[in-house]
Amino acid sequence: MTVKSRPQDNWNADQIARATGYTASIFCNGKHNTVEADTLEAAIEIGKQMNQIVTNGRKATVYAVTPEGFTIWVCNPHQLAA
C-alpha cells in the first residue's frame, strides 16, 4: 500500500531541509525540557536519551527551527528503528 504525498508533507520537508537548528523536547516535572542541537541526527539522539531518563510515560519530540524561528515537528524518536 502506497501512502499519498500531501502538499503539507512537501512543505514540511522543505522547511526541515532549510532549518538552522533542531530541538529535542520532553515534558517532565511540570515543564517542557528542551535541548538545542546543531544537526537533526544529534537532536534525535538527545531525544532517545531523554526517553531513557524520563519514565513518566511521556516521550520526547524533535523539532526543526527555521531561520524565522518557527518550529516544525520532525519525529518522535521512540518511533524510529534502532
Phi, psi and omega in degrees: 000125179266144179264130180286136177279135178255155178305323180296323178297318179295319179296315179300316180298320178296318180292320179295321180295329182260012182299147177262351179187176182220155176227150170243135185222145177214146179269121183208138178056038175080009179210162176276127175257119185237135178237133180271149178219153180279331183236158178296319180299319179294319179295320178295318179295319177298317178299319178296320178294319177301318180297328179284328183277315183271121184242035181267010181092345176279152180238150180289153173233152180243135181234149171264142179250121181280167177302333180277353179096004177283150176249138180239125178297132180254305184193169167252111186305330182291345179268353180275149177294145182293000000 
